[in-house]
């Protein structure tokens, strides 16, 4: 069975933290480092020419660190730490500018840049936690800078600053909340089978890859099972595709009801389903799947005035005994499934296991 390679959208969304994908965050952060480092180098030369040697040396040092970070950011795995290392000194520098005796009123507009940068680079939660304290301190500094706010003019200046900052924070936060919800909805649609509500092939393959990686670290075992509804084409041909869809929905409900919370299930396509059983030995996996086979065979599906009996065949592969990668496990499980179907269907088959069989395959008839 040839498996297409798909991006794990859920993992990508989790890693992104903000509205930007990880690669875009990295590129933007590098650009900020380059622009800020270049600007500081220019200002440092001007400060030295104006006789402020210590300020110029400090800015040159900061510029050198930013250029160093620009190159490190291309491959570092500590992107989040580098972003914090950039934003915290930058926001602190904004506050220092405001504290200078000769600071102009326009210097305080930098407070409004804090939530923009924090939310963009860190995401909703961490962006709020970082920007709010700095914005509150900036508001206090601005109040001290104004001095006596008893006059209407000074009070208007203070209120303008406070309201602009609060509205900027609220708007950005609301935008991030709506964006996250919309993006999560799109990811759910992209990873969910619309008919059964189960994970689709791409999502299931991503879960299987993560399961392999987790079991490699922990040393635990799991089983991959592939299930195929016996004679499903007969349902579509005799009762129509709507009846077939009804049967698929019924099977999806049976799988989710009977499996454990630690297990995973997905529709691989057509009448084929995949199951991942975590922390099970081969004998336990066989027992669980056989119970599921019996449950499906015993339940009748009512479709209008018709009663449909459904059976299913299963093929099982055990990790790491039968393979350590996705393709090998699928190939072994699929081979076992084909063996079970050739042996008469309504069976559980696994490498080195005896076939378990039930009575009948699929019957369609009249009922009340």
C-alpha positions as semicolon CSV with decimal commas, in nm:
position;residue;x (nm);y (nm);z (nm)
1;X;0,000;0,000;0,000
2;X;0,158;0,327;-0,114
3;X;0,101;0,612;0,127
4;X;0,113;0,977;0,021
5;X;0,312;1,212;0,237
6;X;0,105;1,482;0,403
7;X;0,185;1,767;0,636
8;X;0,059;1,713;0,989
9;X;-0,158;2,025;1,009
10;X;-0,242;1,981;1,376
11;X;0,121;1,967;1,479
12;X;0,205;2,259;1,251
13;X;-0,070;2,469;1,408
14;X;0,047;2,384;1,758
15;X;0,407;2,475;1,677
16;X;0,317;2,802;1,506
17;X;0,205;2,976;1,831
18;X;0,091;3,284;1,637
19;X;-0,079;3,365;1,308
20;X;0,256;3,312;1,136
21;X;0,389;2,969;1,048
22;X;0,718;2,875;1,211
23;X;0,920;2,953;0,899
24;X;0,756;3,295;0,861
25;X;0,819;3,378;1,227
26;X;1,182;3,288;1,179
27;X;1,213;3,504;0,866
28;X;1,039;3,802;1,028
29;X;1,251;3,776;1,342
30;X;1,569;3,767;1,133
31;X;1,451;4,074;0,942
32;X;1,386;4,260;1,268
33;X;1,732;4,165;1,394
34;X;1,893;4,288;1,071
35;X;1,702;4,618;1,058
36;X;1,748;4,692;1,430
37;X;2,117;4,599;1,421
38;X;2,179;4,820;1,117
39;X;1,993;5,114;1,274
40;X;2,187;5,080;1,600
41;X;2,516;5,076;1,409
42;X;2,426;5,407;1,243
43;X;2,311;5,563;1,570
44;X;2,625;5,438;1,745
45;X;2,847;5,622;1,495
46;X;2,643;5,940;1,541
47;X;2,667;5,912;1,921
48;X;3,045;5,872;1,905
49;X;3,076;6,173;1,673
50;X;2,865;6,375;1,918
51;X;3,097;6,284;2,204
52;X;2,874;6,024;2,377
53;X;3,133;5,745;2,367
54;X;2,975;5,511;2,624
55;X;2,637;5,528;2,452
56;X;2,798;5,461;2,113
57;X;2,992;5,162;2,249
58;X;2,674;5,021;2,405
59;X;2,483;5,056;2,079
60;X;2,766;4,899;1,882
61;X;2,768;4,604;2,124
62;X;2,393;4,560;2,087
63;X;2,428;4,585;1,709
64;X;2,695;4,314;1,704
65;X;2,471;4,085;1,913
66;X;2,181;4,141;1,674
67;X;2,394;4,059;1,369
68;X;2,514;3,744;1,546
69;X;2,153;3,651;1,621
70;X;2,059;3,718;1,258
71;X;2,290;3,436;1,150
72;X;2,203;3,201;1,438
73;X;1,829;3,234;1,378
74;X;1,858;3,066;1,040
75;X;1,891;2,722;1,200
76;X;1,844;2,750;1,575
77;X;1,583;2,538;1,750
78;X;1,549;2,800;2,024
79;X;1,352;3,050;1,819
80;X;1,117;3,133;2,106
81;X;1,405;3,215;2,343
82;X;1,564;3,439;2,079
83;X;1,234;3,625;2,033
84;X;1,207;3,686;2,408
85;X;1,572;3,791;2,412
86;X;1,486;4,052;2,149
87;X;1,148;4,180;2,270
88;X;1,225;4,222;2,640
89;X;1,535;4,446;2,586
90;X;1,350;4,630;2,307
91;X;1,048;4,707;2,525
92;X;1,281;4,803;2,811
93;X;1,462;5,038;2,573
94;X;1,128;5,200;2,483
95;X;1,071;5,268;2,854
96;X;1,422;5,410;2,899
97;X;1,361;5,655;2,614
98;X;1,044;5,771;2,788
99;X;1,226;5,818;3,119
100;X;1,484;6,054;2,973
101;X;1,430;6,412;3,095
102;X;1,430;6,548;2,740
103;X;1,189;6,282;2,610
104;X;0,928;6,419;2,372
105;X;0,562;6,329;2,379
106;X;0,601;6,142;2,050
107;X;0,839;5,893;2,216
108;X;0,543;5,738;2,396
109;X;0,387;5,610;2,073
110;X;0,633;5,320;2,095
111;X;0,409;5,178;2,367
112;X;0,153;5,107;2,096
113;X;0,409;4,892;1,911
114;X;0,444;4,653;2,205
115;X;0,125;4,449;2,155
116;X;0,174;4,442;1,777
117;X;0,520;4,284;1,800
118;X;0,439;4,061;2,098
119;X;0,120;3,913;1,952
120;X;0,271;3,874;1,605
121;X;0,582;3,690;1,722
122;X;0,457;3,511;2,035
123;X;0,088;3,450;1,978
124;X;-0,220;3,537;2,184
125;X;-0,134;3,406;2,529
126;X;0,237;3,480;2,552
127;X;0,198;3,804;2,360
128;X;-0,055;3,931;2,615
129;X;0,154;3,819;2,913
130;X;0,457;4,007;2,780
131;X;0,299;4,323;2,642
132;X;0,048;4,410;2,918
133;X;0,305;4,466;3,200
134;X;0,526;4,680;2,975
135;X;0,226;4,881;2,854
136;X;0,112;4,943;3,213
137;X;0,461;5,064;3,308
138;X;0,465;5,283;2,997
139;X;0,133;5,436;3,098
140;X;0,267;5,515;3,446
141;X;0,583;5,668;3,299
142;X;0,372;5,884;3,068
143;X;0,158;5,998;3,362
144;X;0,475;6,095;3,554
145;X;0,609;6,270;3,244
146;X;0,297;6,484;3,217
147;X;0,336;6,596;3,578
148;X;0,025;6,779;3,692
149;X;-0,278;6,625;3,521
150;X;-0,523;6,853;3,692
151;X;-0,542;7,069;3,381
152;X;-0,781;6,967;3,108
153;X;-0,504;6,970;2,846
154;X;-0,280;6,725;3,038
155;X;-0,575;6,503;3,126
156;X;-0,677;6,482;2,760
157;X;-0,321;6,380;2,666
158;X;-0,322;6,108;2,932
159;X;-0,665;5,974;2,834
160;X;-0,569;5,969;2,466
161;X;-0,264;5,759;2,547
162;X;-0,451;5,522;2,779
163;X;-0,747;5,472;2,545
164;X;-0,531;5,422;2,237
165;X;-0,317;5,166;2,417
166;X;-0,619;4,982;2,560
167;X;-0,802;4,976;2,226
168;X;-0,490;4,857;2,044
169;X;-0,451;4,571;2,292
170;X;-0,820;4,475;2,282
171;X;-0,843;4,484;1,903
172;X;-0,530;4,275;1,855
173;X;-0,643;4,025;2,118
174;X;-0,990;3,992;1,964
175;X;-0,837;3,948;1,621
176;X;-0,608;3,670;1,747
177;X;-0,900;3,492;1,919
178;X;-1,110;3,498;1,601
179;X;-0,814;3,401;1,384
180;X;-0,726;3,104;1,604
181;X;-1,086;2,981;1,601
182;X;-1,112;3,016;1,222
183;X;-0,779;2,845;1,164
184;X;-0,869;2,561;1,400
185;X;-1,196;2,516;1,215
186;X;-1,012;2,492;0,883
187;X;-0,767;2,241;1,028
188;X;-1,055;2,032;1,165
189;X;-1,222;2,032;0,823
190;X;-0,895;1,936;0,654
191;X;-0,829;1,649;0,896
192;X;-1,180;1,508;0,946
193;X;-1,379;1,273;0,728
194;X;-1,707;1,456;0,669
195;X;-1,919;1,140;0,648
196;X;-1,809;0,957;0,964
197;X;-1,659;1,239;1,172
198;X;-1,341;1,031;1,212
199;X;-0,989;1,138;1,125
200;X;-0,924;1,123;0,752
201;X;-0,631;0,939;0,591
202;X;-0,390;1,232;0,618
203;X;-0,469;1,295;0,984
204;X;-0,454;0,925;1,071
205;X;-0,115;0,893;0,903
206;X;0,010;1,192;1,105
207;X;-0,116;1,030;1,428
208;X;0,058;0,706;1,335
209;X;0,386;0,889;1,272
210;X;0,360;1,064;1,610
211;X;0,275;0,735;1,780
212;X;0,587;0,572;1,635
213;X;0,803;0,863;1,753
214;X;0,653;0,852;2,104
215;X;0,694;0,475;2,132
216;X;1,055;0,503;2,012
217;X;1,121;0,730;2,310
218;X;0,917;0,539;2,569
219;X;0,987;0,184;2,452
220;X;0,617;0,092;2,461
221;X;0,431;-0,111;2,198
222;X;0,125;-0,052;1,984
223;X;-0,073;-0,228;1,714
224;X;-0,193;-0,100;1,378
225;X;-0,512;-0,259;1,245
226;X;-0,670;-0,208;0,904
227;X;-1,040;-0,288;0,874
228;X;-1,241;-0,344;0,560
229;X;-1,621;-0,383;0,545
230;X;-1,706;-0,716;0,383
231;X;-1,897;-0,701;0,054
232;X;-1,961;-0,329;0,094
233;X;-2,011;-0,291;-0,282
234;X;-2,319;-0,513;-0,250
235;X;-2,485;-0,251;-0,029
236;X;-2,421;0,029;-0,277
237;X;-2,532;-0,180;-0,573
238;X;-2,856;-0,311;-0,417
239;X;-2,967;-0,032;-0,184
240;X;-2,789;0,273;-0,323
241;X;-2,501;0,493;-0,211
242;X;-2,710;0,664;0,055
243;X;-2,749;0,328;0,227
244;X;-2,374;0,276;0,194
245;X;-2,312;0,613;0,359
246;X;-2,550;0,511;0,638
247;X;-2,351;0,192;0,693
248;X;-2,023;0,383;0,703
249;X;-2,164;0,620;0,966
250;X;-2,280;0,320;1,169
251;X;-1,934;0,160;1,151
252;X;-1,769;0,487;1,255
253;X;-1,997;0,504;1,561
254;X;-1,920;0,141;1,653
255;X;-1,546;0,204;1,636
256;X;-1,552;0,515;1,852
257;X;-1,782;0,352;2,109
258;X;-1,580;0,036;2,158
259;X;-1,220;0,164;2,143
260;X;-1,035;0,301;2,445
261;X;-0,966;0,672;2,492
262;X;-0,596;0,613;2,423
263;X;-0,666;0,451;2,086
264;X;-0,708;0,627;1,751
265;X;-0,931;0,552;1,455
266;X;-0,962;0,702;1,108
267;X;-1,128;0,638;0,773
268;X;-0,861;0,561;0,518
269;X;-1,095;0,581;0,221
270;X;-1,397;0,396;0,081
271;X;-1,492;0,117;0,321
272;X;-1,144;0,094;0,477
273;X;-1,064;0,210;0,831
274;X;-0,743;0,229;1,036
275;X;-0,703;0,173;1,410
276;X;-0,410;0,239;1,643
277;X;-0,414;0,048;1,973
278;X;-0,168;0,198;2,223
279;X;0,028;0,002;2,484
280;X;-0,091;-0,345;2,384
281;X;0,084;-0,678;2,337
282;X;-0,001;-0,884;2,025
283;X;-0,240;-1,112;2,215
284;X;-0,421;-0,816;2,373
285;X;-0,449;-0,639;2,037
286;X;-0,595;-0,955;1,883
287;X;-0,851;-0,983;2,165
288;X;-0,958;-0,619;2,140
289;X;-1,000;-0,634;1,763
290;X;-1,187;-0,963;1,779
291;X;-1,433;-0,812;2,031
292;X;-1,480;-0,523;1,790
293;X;-1,539;-0,766;1,502
294;X;-1,805;-0,948;1,702
295;X;-1,971;-0,621;1,803
296;X;-1,999;-0,511;1,438
297;X;-2,130;-0,850;1,326
298;X;-2,399;-0,864;1,596
299;X;-2,543;-0,520;1,535
300;X;-2,804;-0,467;1,265
301;X;-2,819;-0,144;1,066
302;X;-3,170;-0,013;1,000
303;X;-3,212;0,178;0,677
304;X;-3,571;0,276;0,616
305;X;-3,763;-0,050;0,604
306;X;-3,452;-0,254;0,535
307;X;-3,225;-0,425;0,783
308;X;-2,860;-0,463;0,691
309;X;-2,620;-0,694;0,867
310;X;-2,256;-0,597;0,831
311;X;-1,933;-0,783;0,901
312;X;-1,573;-0,669;0,873
313;X;-1,230;-0,819;0,828
314;X;-0,918;-0,697;1,008
315;X;-0,544;-0,719;0,953
316;X;-0,306;-0,644;1,241
317;X;0,061;-0,539;1,248
318;X;0,252;-0,498;1,575
319;X;0,514;-0,229;1,637
320;X;0,810;-0,284;1,644
321;X;0,787;-0,658;1,579
322;X;0,646;-0,628;1,226
323;X;0,797;-0,293;1,127
324;X;0,931;0,031;1,266
325;X;0,800;0,276;1,005
326;X;0,461;0,376;0,868
327;X;0,496;0,215;0,526
328;X;0,611;-0,123;0,660
329;X;0,335;-0,141;0,922
330;X;0,068;-0,057;0,665
331;X;0,208;-0,313;0,424
332;X;0,207;-0,592;0,685
333;X;-0,142;-0,506;0,814
334;X;-0,277;-0,483;0,459
335;X;-0,123;-0,819;0,369
336;X;-0,285;-0,978;0,676
337;X;-0,620;-0,819;0,587
338;X;-0,607;-0,965;0,235
339;X;-0,524;-1,306;0,382
340;X;-0,824;-1,287;0,612
341;X;-1,057;-1,189;0,329
342;X;-0,931;-1,475;0,112
343;X;-0,993;-1,715;0,402
344;X;-1,362;-1,626;0,411
345;X;-1,398;-1,271;0,552
346;X;-1,535;-1,169;0,895
347;X;-1,195;-1,250;1,041
348;X;-0,908;-1,102;1,238
349;X;-0,570;-1,187;1,085
350;X;-0,223;-1,094;1,199
351;X;0,131;-1,207;1,132
352;X;0,184;-1,526;1,329
353;X;-0,179;-1,531;1,453
354;X;-0,456;-1,780;1,396
355;X;-0,758;-1,651;1,205
356;X;-1,069;-1,573;1,407
357;X;-1,391;-1,618;1,214
358;X;-1,757;-1,545;1,263
359;X;-2,071;-1,648;1,082
360;X;-2,183;-1,482;0,757
361;X;-2,059;-1,179;0,571
362;X;-2,325;-0,926;0,478
363;X;-2,696;-0,983;0,435
364;X;-2,950;-0,736;0,307
365;X;-3,316;-0,812;0,348
366;X;-3,650;-0,683;0,455
367;X;-3,734;-0,594;0,809
368;X;-3,969;-0,392;1,017
